[in-house]
């Protein structure tokens, strides 16, 4: 699979799917049963999955900050001023 297709494939994954695949890659690499060429390809895929997960987490953080008003009290929690 060409690198561009691999990248498009990673981008289409949900956070959970990417984490599961990344965990599987780590498990395989840690087993020591992977040939060198396969290990290099798995490492590259793992790096792309890691970057994708970090991006998804950053998106989620931004959404939460928008919802919570970046830590400002929007009346969603009790106000201590009473």
C-alpha positions in Angstrom: 0.0 0.0 0.0 1.5 3.4 -1.0 2.3 5.8 1.8 -0.5 8.2 0.7 -3.1 5.4 0.9 -1.7 4.4 4.3 -2.1 7.9 5.6 -5.7 8.2 4.3 -6.4 4.8 5.9 -5.2 6.1 9.3 -7.1 9.3 9.1 -10.3 7.4 8.5 -9.9 5.5 11.8 -11.7 6.4 15.0 -9.5 7.1 18.1 -10.5 3.7 19.5 -9.7 1.8 16.3 -6.3 3.6 16.0 -5.4 2.8 19.7 -6.4 -0.8 19.3 -4.2 -1.2 16.1 -1.4 0.7 17.8 -1.6 -1.7 20.8 -1.5 -4.7 18.5 1.6 -3.3 16.7 3.4 -2.8 20.0 2.5 -6.3 21.2 3.8 -7.8 17.9 7.0 -5.7 18.1 7.6 -6.6 21.7 7.2 -10.3 21.0 10.4 -10.2 18.9 8.8 -12.5 16.3 8.6 -9.8 13.6 11.2 -9.8 10.7 13.2 -6.6 10.4 11.4 -5.3 7.3 8.0 -6.0 8.9 9.2 -4.3 12.1 10.2 -1.1 10.2 6.8 -1.0 8.4 5.0 -1.6 11.7 7.0 1.1 13.4 6.1 3.6 10.6 2.4 2.6 10.8 2.6 2.9 14.6 4.1 6.4 14.3 1.2 7.5 12.0 -1.4 5.9 14.4 0.2 7.7 17.3 0.1 11.1 15.5 -3.5 10.4 14.6 -4.5 9.6 18.2 -2.7 12.8 19.4 -4.7 14.8 16.8 -8.0 13.2 17.9 -7.2 14.0 21.6 -6.3 17.6 20.7 -9.7 17.9 18.8 -11.5 16.5 21.8 -9.7 18.9 24.2 -10.7 21.8 22.0 -14.3 20.8 22.0 -14.4 20.4 25.8 -12.8 23.8 26.2 -15.5 25.3 23.9 -18.2 23.6 25.9 -16.8 24.6 29.3 -15.8 28.1 28.1 -12.1 27.4 28.6 -12.6 27.0 32.3 -14.9 30.0 32.7 -18.1 29.5 34.7 -20.9 29.4 32.2 -23.6 28.7 34.8 -23.2 25.0 34.4 -21.7 24.5 37.8 -22.7 26.1 41.1 -21.2 29.6 41.6 -19.4 30.0 44.9 -20.3 33.7 45.1 -23.6 33.1 47.0 
